[in-house]
Amino acid sequence: MSQFKSDVEAVDALAQAYKDLSQEIGKIIVGQEDVVKAVIISLFSNGHSLLVGVPGLAKTLLVSTIAEVLDLEFKRIQFTPDLMPSDITGSEILDEDRHFRFVRGPVFANIVLADEINRTPPKTQAALLEAMQERSVTVGGSRHALPMPFFVLATQNPIEQEGTYPLPEAQLDRFMFNIPLNYPAYEEEVEVVKNTTSSRHVELKHVLTGAEIQEYQQLIRKIPVADNVLEYCVALASKTRPNTPRAAKEANNYLAWGAGPRASQYLALGAKCHAAIRGKYSPDMEDVQAIANLVLRHRIVRNFKAEAEGVSEENIIEALL
């Protein structure tokens, strides 16, 4: 049963909840407003996100802060080369009464931080990605549903590629957003150092419950989208596919592979949520453009020519927009 009288009232409440969340997270996380916004959009859109940045940019702190502000259960999994699938999903053990009992793994939480997901072999990566897709885990022939809402934030370190197992493109496609983290601005870094080297302690308020998040996730699905905006989402994804009738010149020149239909779906969903957190009742093309980079950057594969000429994914997406 909804707590709101109308969807318009619900969108207004969502926009206010976003402001409250950003303000509360800002007590701990200095700067990184775009990153916080992207994570919240993917959470409300019921999608998972990949955070890409060098060590020490407070990726773990950001995720644990968001979990605390949202009053959700949070678990962190440190991925290592010797991690087994059962270390994530859980396993069956023989108890004192000689009955098999399922012991839940760390994936049974509302927000799961998969730290350095590219440090573990494909078999273990696949166990997490199956849980992300199915929202359940199958062990010993029995299916175990994961708690809802369920949200995976994986981190990937773009440096130190020795001894890593890069995620294949098909598995990267499971993530709604690929969110880049950059170094903080000089003034922000001064603020970070000041806060983290003193005895300062901040109490965070719980802004939303799990039930409220699920209600907002359903609301995003109900937001109407004009046909021309939907067609723009599909056209944008189509432009990235080299050697197809709708391919853009940049795609034919610089891409080996383009984005699949899942990109079009996430462009539409992300645009709906981007509009809602700004208090708009329907998205326009500007909302699609605002999240296009996050949706497309891990779904396009550059060719040798692009790499040789130093043309990045961001350059190509900018040209398409």
C-alpha positions as CSV (number, residue, x, y, z in Angstrom):
1,M,0.0,0.0,0.0
2,S,1.5,3.3,-1.1
3,Q,2.0,6.1,1.5
4,F,1.4,8.7,-1.3
5,K,-2.0,9.9,-2.6
6,S,-0.7,10.3,-6.1
7,D,2.4,9.7,-8.3
8,V,3.0,13.4,-8.5
9,E,3.2,13.6,-4.7
10,A,5.5,10.6,-4.8
11,V,7.9,12.2,-7.3
12,D,8.0,15.4,-5.1
13,A,8.9,13.2,-2.1
14,L,11.6,11.4,-4.1
15,A,13.2,14.7,-5.1
16,Q,13.2,15.8,-1.4
17,A,14.6,12.4,-0.3
18,Y,17.4,12.8,-2.8
19,K,18.3,16.3,-1.4
20,D,18.2,14.9,2.2
21,L,20.4,11.9,1.1
22,S,23.0,14.1,-0.6
23,Q,23.1,16.4,2.4
24,E,23.6,13.6,4.9
25,I,26.2,11.8,2.7
26,G,28.0,15.2,2.3
27,K,28.7,15.2,6.1
28,I,31.2,12.4,5.5
29,I,32.0,12.5,1.8
30,V,33.6,15.7,0.7
31,G,33.0,16.6,-3.0
32,Q,32.2,13.7,-5.4
33,E,28.7,15.1,-5.9
34,D,28.4,13.5,-9.4
35,V,29.5,10.1,-8.1
36,V,27.0,10.3,-5.2
37,K,24.2,11.3,-7.6
38,A,25.0,8.5,-10.0
39,V,25.0,5.8,-7.2
40,I,21.7,7.1,-5.9
41,I,20.2,7.1,-9.4
42,S,21.2,3.5,-10.0
43,L,19.9,2.5,-6.6
44,F,16.5,4.0,-7.3
45,S,16.5,2.5,-10.8
46,N,17.2,-1.0,-9.2
47,G,20.5,-1.3,-11.1
48,H,24.0,-2.2,-10.0
49,S,27.1,0.1,-10.5
50,L,30.8,-0.3,-11.1
51,L,33.1,2.3,-9.5
52,V,36.4,2.8,-11.3
53,G,39.2,4.8,-9.6
54,V,42.7,4.6,-8.2
55,P,43.2,3.5,-4.6
56,G,42.5,6.0,-1.7
57,L,39.5,7.8,-3.3
58,A,37.1,6.7,-0.5
59,K,35.2,4.2,-2.6
60,T,34.6,1.9,0.4
61,L,33.7,4.8,2.7
62,L,31.2,6.2,0.1
63,V,29.4,2.9,-0.1
64,S,29.3,2.2,3.6
65,T,28.0,5.8,4.2
66,I,25.2,5.4,1.7
67,A,24.2,2.1,3.3
68,E,24.1,3.7,6.7
69,V,22.1,6.7,5.6
70,L,19.6,4.3,3.9
71,D,19.3,2.1,7.0
72,L,20.2,-1.0,5.0
73,E,22.4,-4.0,5.8
74,F,25.8,-3.6,4.3
75,K,28.5,-6.3,3.6
76,R,31.9,-5.9,2.0
77,I,33.6,-8.7,0.1
78,Q,37.4,-8.2,-0.6
79,F,38.0,-10.1,-3.9
80,T,41.3,-12.0,-4.0
81,P,42.7,-14.6,-6.5
82,D,41.9,-17.5,-4.1
83,L,38.3,-16.5,-3.4
84,M,35.8,-19.3,-4.2
85,P,32.2,-18.9,-5.3
86,S,31.0,-20.4,-2.0
87,D,32.9,-17.7,-0.1
88,I,30.4,-15.3,-1.7
89,T,27.1,-17.2,-1.9
90,G,27.4,-19.4,1.1
91,S,27.6,-23.2,1.4
92,E,25.8,-26.2,2.9
93,I,27.4,-27.7,6.1
94,L,26.6,-30.8,8.1
95,D,25.2,-29.8,11.5
96,E,25.2,-31.7,14.9
97,D,22.0,-33.6,13.9
98,R,23.7,-34.7,10.7
99,H,21.4,-32.6,8.5
100,F,22.6,-30.3,5.8
101,R,22.1,-26.7,6.7
102,F,22.7,-23.7,4.4
103,V,25.0,-21.0,5.8
104,R,24.5,-17.7,4.1
105,G,27.4,-15.9,2.5
106,P,28.1,-12.2,2.5
107,V,26.0,-11.7,-0.7
108,F,22.9,-11.9,1.6
109,A,22.8,-8.2,2.4
110,N,21.0,-5.1,0.9
111,I,24.1,-3.4,-0.3
112,V,27.1,-5.5,-1.2
113,L,30.5,-3.9,-1.9
114,A,32.5,-6.1,-4.2
115,D,35.9,-4.6,-3.7
116,E,38.4,-5.0,-6.6
117,I,36.1,-7.4,-8.5
118,N,38.8,-7.8,-11.2
119,R,41.2,-9.5,-8.7
120,T,39.3,-12.8,-8.6
121,P,39.0,-15.5,-11.3
122,P,36.0,-15.7,-13.7
123,K,34.3,-18.6,-11.8
124,T,34.0,-16.4,-8.7
125,Q,33.0,-13.3,-10.6
126,A,30.3,-15.3,-12.3
127,A,28.8,-16.4,-8.9
128,L,28.3,-12.7,-8.0
129,L,27.0,-11.7,-11.4
130,E,24.4,-14.5,-11.3
131,A,23.2,-13.3,-7.9
132,M,23.0,-9.7,-9.4
133,Q,20.9,-10.9,-12.3
134,E,18.6,-13.4,-10.7
135,R,18.4,-11.7,-7.2
136,S,18.8,-15.2,-5.8
137,V,21.5,-17.9,-5.1
138,T,21.2,-21.6,-6.0
139,V,23.2,-24.0,-3.7
140,G,22.7,-27.8,-3.6
141,G,19.7,-27.6,-5.9
142,S,17.9,-25.2,-3.6
143,R,17.1,-21.5,-4.5
144,H,17.6,-18.9,-1.8
145,A,16.1,-15.5,-2.5
146,L,18.3,-12.4,-1.6
147,P,17.0,-9.7,0.7
148,M,15.3,-6.8,-1.1
149,P,16.3,-4.2,-2.1
150,F,19.5,-5.7,-3.4
151,F,22.2,-3.6,-4.8
152,V,25.8,-4.4,-5.8
153,L,28.5,-1.8,-6.0
154,A,31.7,-3.2,-7.5
155,T,35.0,-1.4,-7.5
156,Q,37.8,-1.8,-10.1
157,N,41.3,-0.4,-9.9
158,P,42.4,0.9,-13.4
159,I,46.1,0.7,-12.5
160,E,48.1,-2.5,-11.6
161,Q,46.7,-4.8,-14.2
162,E,49.1,-7.6,-13.4
163,G,47.4,-10.6,-11.7
164,T,43.9,-9.3,-12.5
165,Y,41.0,-10.9,-14.4
166,P,39.2,-8.1,-16.4
167,L,35.5,-8.5,-16.5
168,P,34.3,-9.7,-20.0
169,E,32.1,-7.3,-21.9
170,A,29.0,-9.6,-21.5
171,Q,29.4,-9.4,-17.7
172,L,30.2,-5.7,-17.7
173,D,26.8,-5.3,-19.4
174,R,25.1,-6.4,-16.1
175,F,26.1,-3.1,-14.5
176,M,23.7,-0.2,-15.1
177,F,26.4,2.4,-14.6
178,N,30.2,2.6,-14.9
179,I,31.1,5.5,-12.6
180,P,34.6,7.1,-12.8
181,L,36.1,8.5,-9.6
182,N,38.7,11.3,-10.1
183,Y,41.1,12.9,-7.7
184,P,39.5,15.6,-5.5
185,A,40.0,19.3,-6.1
186,Y,42.7,21.0,-4.0
187,E,40.3,22.6,-1.6
188,E,38.3,19.4,-1.2
189,E,41.5,17.4,-0.4
190,V,42.4,20.0,2.3
191,E,39.0,19.5,3.8
192,V,39.3,15.7,3.6
193,V,42.7,15.7,5.4
194,K,41.4,18.1,8.0
195,N,38.4,15.9,8.7
196,T,40.2,12.5,8.7
197,T,43.2,13.5,10.9
198,S,41.2,15.0,13.8
199,S,39.0,13.4,16.4
200,R,35.9,14.6,14.6
201,H,32.9,12.2,14.8
202,V,29.8,12.5,12.7
203,E,26.4,10.9,13.6
204,L,24.4,10.1,10.5
205,K,20.6,10.1,10.3
206,H,18.7,7.3,8.5
207,V,16.9,9.0,5.6
208,L,15.1,6.1,4.0
209,T,14.1,2.5,4.8
210,G,14.4,-0.5,2.5
211,A,10.6,-0.5,2.0
212,E,10.6,3.1,1.0
213,I,13.4,2.5,-1.5
214,Q,11.4,-0.4,-3.1
215,E,8.4,1.9,-3.4
216,Y,10.5,4.6,-5.1
217,Q,12.0,1.8,-7.4
218,Q,8.4,0.9,-8.5
219,L,7.6,4.7,-8.9
220,I,10.5,5.1,-11.4
221,R,9.0,2.4,-13.6
222,K,5.6,4.2,-13.6
223,I,7.0,7.5,-14.8
224,P,5.8,8.2,-18.3
225,V,8.2,8.8,-21.1
226,A,7.4,10.6,-24.4
227,D,7.9,8.5,-27.6
228,N,10.5,10.9,-29.0
229,V,12.6,10.5,-25.8
230,L,12.4,6.7,-26.0
231,E,13.3,6.8,-29.6
232,Y,16.3,9.1,-28.8
233,C,17.5,6.4,-26.3
234,V,17.3,3.7,-28.9
235,A,18.9,5.9,-31.6
236,L,21.8,6.8,-29.3
237,A,22.5,3.1,-28.6
238,S,22.1,2.3,-32.3
239,K,24.7,4.9,-33.3
240,T,27.4,3.0,-31.3
241,R,27.0,-0.2,-33.4
242,P,29.7,-0.1,-36.2
243,N,28.7,-1.3,-39.7
244,T,25.0,-1.2,-39.1
245,P,22.5,1.0,-40.9
246,R,22.2,3.6,-38.1
247,A,25.9,3.6,-37.1
248,A,27.5,7.0,-36.6
249,K,30.7,7.9,-38.5
250,E,32.7,7.8,-35.1
251,A,31.4,4.3,-34.4
252,N,32.5,3.0,-37.8
253,N,35.9,4.7,-37.4
254,Y,36.7,3.9,-33.8
255,L,34.6,1.1,-32.4
256,A,34.9,-2.7,-32.7
257,W,31.6,-3.3,-30.8
258,G,28.7,-1.1,-29.8
259,A,26.1,-1.1,-27.0
260,G,23.3,-3.7,-26.9
261,P,19.6,-3.3,-26.2
262,R,20.3,-3.3,-22.5
263,A,21.9,0.2,-23.0
264,S,18.7,1.5,-24.4
265,Q,16.7,0.2,-21.5
266,Y,19.1,1.7,-18.9
267,L,19.2,5.1,-20.8
268,A,15.4,5.3,-20.5
269,L,15.4,4.1,-16.8
270,G,18.3,6.4,-15.8
271,A,16.7,9.4,-17.5
272,K,13.4,8.8,-15.7
273,C,15.2,8.8,-12.3
274,H,17.4,11.7,-13.3
275,A,14.2,13.7,-14.0
276,A,12.5,12.6,-10.8
277,I,15.3,13.6,-8.5
278,R,15.1,17.1,-10.0
279,G,11.4,17.2,-9.4
280,K,10.4,16.7,-13.0
281,Y,7.4,14.4,-13.8
282,S,8.7,13.1,-17.2
283,P,12.3,13.0,-18.7
284,D,13.4,14.9,-21.7
285,M,16.5,14.4,-24.0
286,E,18.6,16.5,-21.6
287,D,18.1,13.8,-18.9
288,V,19.2,11.1,-21.3
289,Q,22.3,13.1,-22.2
290,A,23.1,13.6,-18.5
291,I,23.5,9.8,-17.8
292,A,24.6,8.7,-21.3
293,N,28.3,8.5,-20.5
294,L,27.6,6.4,-17.3
295,V,25.5,3.9,-19.3
296,L,27.6,3.7,-22.5
297,R,31.3,3.9,-21.5
298,H,31.6,0.2,-20.5
299,R,29.4,-1.0,-23.3
300,I,31.5,0.2,-26.3
301,V,34.7,-1.4,-27.3
302,R,37.4,0.7,-29.1
303,N,39.3,-0.7,-32.0
304,F,43.0,-0.4,-32.7
305,K,42.7,2.8,-34.6
306,A,41.0,4.5,-31.5
307,E,43.8,3.3,-29.2
308,A,46.5,4.3,-31.6
309,E,45.1,7.8,-31.9
310,G,44.3,8.2,-28.2
311,V,40.6,8.5,-28.7
312,S,38.8,7.6,-25.5
313,E,35.3,6.2,-24.9
314,E,34.3,9.6,-23.5
315,N,35.5,11.3,-26.7
316,I,33.4,9.0,-28.8
317,I,30.3,9.3,-26.6
318,E,30.6,13.1,-26.6
319,A,30.8,13.1,-30.4
320,L,27.6,10.9,-30.6
321,L,25.7,13.3,-28.3
